[in-house]
Amino acid sequence: MEPYNNDAKLEEGDFYITPEGYRCFTEQYHLKRGYCCESSCRHCPYGYDKNTNRQKTKA
């Protein structure tokens, strides 16, 4: 597993505010961060499935 990049600064396009007022991170942010947090994020590019507790594999 790669080390976490805690130094990543938020940039335009990394998130948006939902109608409920929450910050929702985009695919751009997740890719920049470089790992899956396994929280079933709305825009997760890693394909995490909370039902199987696994990331989808590439076919």
Buried (B, 14 or more C-beta within 10 A) or exposed (E): EEEEEEEEEEEEEBBEEEEEEEEEBBBBBBEBBEEBEBEEBEBBEBEBEEEEEEEEEEE
